[in-house]
Amino acid sequence: VTIKPFEWKNRQLFILDQTKLPHESHYELCPGLTDVFNAIKTLKVRGAPLIGIVAAYGILVALLEKNGKRAGEMKKIITEAGKFLISARPTAVNLEWAVRRMMEKAKSLDKALTSDRFFLEMEKEAVAVLREDLAMSGRIGKFGSALIKNRMSILTHCNAGGLATSGLGTALSPVYHAKEQGKKVTVYADETRPLLQGARLTCYELLQAGIKTVLICDSMAGTVIKQGKVDMVIVGADRIAANGDTANKIGTFPVAVLAYRFKVPFYVAAPASTFDLTTKEGKDIPIEERDPSEVRMFAGIKTAPENVDVFNPAFDVTDHELITAFITDRGIIKPPFKVNLARYLK
Amino acid sequence: VTIKPFEWKNRQLFILDQTKLPHESHYELCPGLTDVFNAIKTLKVRGAPLIGIVAAYGILVALLEKNGKRAGEMKKIITEAGKFLISARPTAVNLEWAVRRMMEKAKSLDKALTSDRFFLEMEKEAVAVLREDLAMSGRIGKFGSALIKNRMSILTHCNAGGLATSGLGTALSPVYHAKEQGKKVTVYADETRPLLQGARLTCYELLQAGIKTVLICDSMAGTVIKQGKVDMVIVGADRIAANGDTANKIGTFPVAVLAYRFKVPFYVAAPASTFDLTTKEGKDIPIEERDPSEVRMFAGIKTAPENVDVFNPAFDVTDHELITAFITDRGIIKPPFKVNLARYLK
């Protein structure tokens, strides 16, 4: 792991404030449950897997804060804290999943346990949530890094890196693994308008890891690919349909079209949980439209007439025929996707 | 004409300060030659054709300021003012061209003319420079508007509009003509990173003209085209090679690839002077790389780590086979371009 989006030290939770990145790497202590809630709510902590992990540790923060004396009391604290944390971002699936897992664990514990022992058991569970995410990222990295040869250049879009997860990420995990294996790798990072996760977060974490990084505007990916500057594209995913059509951050689809035109392999890195085999194809994936102000402004500066109409889809769908393969925690999945996704992911 | 990038009123030159757009439509009086020089130098006035026209009027400003009494004296004022203005932006071809034209005119005038008469002759020449640009834009608009049917939607990139010329532009002139003809037209405007000419200038002038405008990030053009939201693409050009390969603002080429994939017509609007038949093909066009800070920040706000490498090509090249036709001041030019460009533009 090359980046720590949070730290758990001496029973204290510190979160890396991502809203201050890339200019300031500030770890903020979250002494109470409300601090954890606010960190999630205000996007200081973002990325679906990371939110889940931090919430699991948030339960520990609540236990220490409320200082429950008996197991029964502690179970009650956990239930209340869990409900509160889930309400921070009600649509993030991982958040609820991780909190419910902590609640289940608490339920399963013996009422006769000492408070110390009870806490240790809960802490173990939070560590397990973290370790499983790391293991998932690690497997994606291991499988993906086999595709990367020494001195290769990789283009990525948005941030599917350590900052969105437990520290390794999905799309960036193969890059980190390749570096561990002694390979020299260069990453071209699309800045990723409107919210600039590429410029702010991907560049930050790659430079922290000592990986050569070249920032480009999204509109420059075409030239980078045409000029043969990149050997492959690796992106993350928000949802993958049964036929392989992939929803990811807006701007992914044009990159896939350009890569296809110039025969540059285009990989999607994602854990098994991102595949939704109940969704048949891309057109069945609902695409969220976000606030027009994101497009009318740049980094808080108004850049367009206030009354101009805006179209601001948060995601686009990359047709499966543009995708070379999926890099998953269960291995590399190649076409035909309809058959192979069902086989690998059942 | 729906927008006036400058005004010449009662022998006073007012320029629309484009650095304040779109938030403020401020016409700044240029009382002296230095003011005109600074307006060009600091990009208050930009767009190659417009710079030339404003410089021609700048010569008139110099004549009034220095208040020459005889024709001989006035010729000297013009020579000196001309040299000074050209130095404002030494690489802009139109600037030098327009200033030299004013100098030639001055040379041709009878030394016996009264200063009033001399000034009137020079003013006529400046008006001619303006009118010829308007006529050129008008012809592009006339030919181009024939391609636009009622209720069509058009996608454009960057600003090849009135603000870059005498008020009508190249890529946007067909849109303005279509509106004049009573057609309802919607324009999707790419914001055009890194300098956001689409968000700042194209949206501004289209809204001023009462044309329905939808602003998108460059990365959203793929979705807009895929979803069938646009009927055609029209862009401007910086240089067009003999085979039709076209250099234009970075981000044009990916739009062309996407339009081609979805069979959306892709037009390039440009006057005859933009075609360079001595350049054989796109790869012979030198592509300027600009300052990394343009990509690392916007409007003074840093968005990326300061030490991240950047690739910042200002233009890209659209391969001729992706272009449906050229909309020129001499008519629509269709493929095969190698044959037809030579025939129309000789």
Boltz contact constraints between the chains, C-beta under 6 A:
constraints:
  - contact:
      token1: [A, 22]
      token2: [B, 305]
      max_distance: 6.0
  - contact:
      token1: [A, 193]
      token2: [B, 217]
      max_distance: 6.0
  - contact:
      token1: [A, 193]
      token2: [B, 219]
      max_distance: 6.0
  - contact:
      token1: [A, 194]
      token2: [B, 217]
      max_distance: 6.0
  - contact:
      token1: [A, 196]
      token2: [B, 303]
      max_distance: 6.0
  - contact:
      token1: [A, 199]
      token2: [B, 303]
      max_distance: 6.0
  - contact:
      token1: [A, 199]
      token2: [B, 304]
      max_distance: 6.0
  - contact:
      token1: [A, 203]
      token2: [B, 304]
      max_distance: 6.0
  - contact:
      token1: [A, 203]
      token2: [B, 305]
      max_distance: 6.0
  - contact:
      token1: [A, 203]
      token2: [B, 308]
      max_distance: 6.0
  - contact:
      token1: [A, 204]
      token2: [B, 305]
      max_distance: 6.0
  - contact:
      token1: [A, 207]
      token2: [B, 305]
      max_distance: 6.0
  - contact:
      token1: [A, 213]
      token2: [B, 308]
      max_distance: 6.0
  - contact:
      token1: [A, 214]
      token2: [B, 309]
      max_distance: 6.0
  - contact:
      token1: [A, 214]
      token2: [B, 311]
      max_distance: 6.0
  - contact:
      token1: [A, 215]
      token2: [B, 295]
      max_distance: 6.0
  - contact:
      token1: [A, 215]
      token2: [B, 304]
      max_distance: 6.0
  - contact:
      token1: [A, 215]
      token2: [B, 308]
      max_distance: 6.0
  - contact:
      token1: [A, 215]
      token2: [B, 310]
      max_distance: 6.0
  - contact:
      token1: [A, 216]
      token2: [B, 311]
      max_distance: 6.0
  - contact:
      token1: [A, 217]
      token2: [B, 193]
      max_distance: 6.0
  - contact:
      token1: [A, 217]
      token2: [B, 194]
      max_distance: 6.0
  - contact:
      token1: [A, 217]
      token2: [B, 295]
      max_distance: 6.0
  - contact:
      token1: [A, 218]
      token2: [B, 218]
      max_distance: 6.0
  - contact:
      token1: [A, 218]
      token2: [B, 219]
      max_distance: 6.0
  - contact:
      token1: [A, 219]
      token2: [B, 193]
      max_distance: 6.0
  - contact:
      token1: [A, 219]
      token2: [B, 218]
      max_distance: 6.0
  - contact:
      token1: [A, 219]
      token2: [B, 250]
      max_distance: 6.0
  - contact:
      token1: [A, 219]
      token2: [B, 251]
      max_distance: 6.0
  - contact:
      token1: [A, 220]
      token2: [B, 250]
      max_distance: 6.0
  - contact:
      token1: [A, 222]
      token2: [B, 253]
      max_distance: 6.0
  - contact:
      token1: [A, 222]
      token2: [B, 254]
      max_distance: 6.0
  - contact:
      token1: [A, 223]
      token2: [B, 313]
      max_distance: 6.0
  - contact:
      token1: [A, 223]
      token2: [B, 316]
      max_distance: 6.0
  - contact:
      token1: [A, 250]
      token2: [B, 219]
      max_distance: 6.0
  - contact:
      token1: [A, 250]
      token2: [B, 220]
      max_distance: 6.0
  - contact:
      token1: [A, 251]
      token2: [B, 219]
      max_distance: 6.0
  - contact:
      token1: [A, 253]
      token2: [B, 222]
      max_distance: 6.0
  - contact:
      token1: [A, 254]
      token2: [B, 222]
      max_distance: 6.0
  - contact:
      token1: [A, 254]
      token2: [B, 254]
      max_distance: 6.0
  - contact:
      token1: [A, 257]
      token2: [B, 261]
      max_distance: 6.0
  - contact:
      token1: [A, 258]
      token2: [B, 254]
      max_distance: 6.0
  - contact:
      token1: [A, 261]
      token2: [B, 257]
      max_distance: 6.0
  - contact:
      token1: [A, 295]
      token2: [B, 215]
      max_distance: 6.0
  - contact:
      token1: [A, 295]
      token2: [B, 217]
      max_distance: 6.0
  - contact:
      token1: [A, 298]
      token2: [B, 298]
      max_distance: 6.0
  - contact:
      token1: [A, 299]
      token2: [B, 301]
      max_distance: 6.0
  - contact:
      token1: [A, 299]
      token2: [B, 303]
      max_distance: 6.0
  - contact:
      token1: [A, 301]
      token2: [B, 299]
      max_distance: 6.0
  - contact:
      token1: [A, 301]
      token2: [B, 301]
      max_distance: 6.0
  - contact:
      token1: [A, 303]
      token2: [B, 196]
      max_distance: 6.0
  - contact:
      token1: [A, 303]
      token2: [B, 199]
      max_distance: 6.0
  - contact:
      token1: [A, 303]
      token2: [B, 200]
      max_distance: 6.0
  - contact:
      token1: [A, 304]
      token2: [B, 199]
      max_distance: 6.0
  - contact:
      token1: [A, 304]
      token2: [B, 203]
      max_distance: 6.0
  - contact:
      token1: [A, 304]
      token2: [B, 215]
      max_distance: 6.0
  - contact:
      token1: [A, 305]
      token2: [B, 22]
      max_distance: 6.0
  - contact:
      token1: [A, 305]
      token2: [B, 203]
      max_distance: 6.0
  - contact:
      token1: [A, 305]
      token2: [B, 204]
      max_distance: 6.0
  - contact:
      token1: [A, 305]
      token2: [B, 207]
      max_distance: 6.0
  - contact:
      token1: [A, 308]
      token2: [B, 203]
      max_distance: 6.0
  - contact:
      token1: [A, 308]
      token2: [B, 213]
      max_distance: 6.0
  - contact:
      token1: [A, 308]
      token2: [B, 215]
      max_distance: 6.0
  - contact:
      token1: [A, 309]
      token2: [B, 214]
      max_distance: 6.0
  - contact:
      token1: [A, 310]
      token2: [B, 215]
      max_distance: 6.0
  - contact:
      token1: [A, 311]
      token2: [B, 214]
      max_distance: 6.0
  - contact:
      token1: [A, 311]
      token2: [B, 216]
      max_distance: 6.0
  - contact:
      token1: [A, 313]
      token2: [B, 223]
      max_distance: 6.0
  - contact:
      token1: [A, 316]
      token2: [B, 223]
      max_distance: 6.0
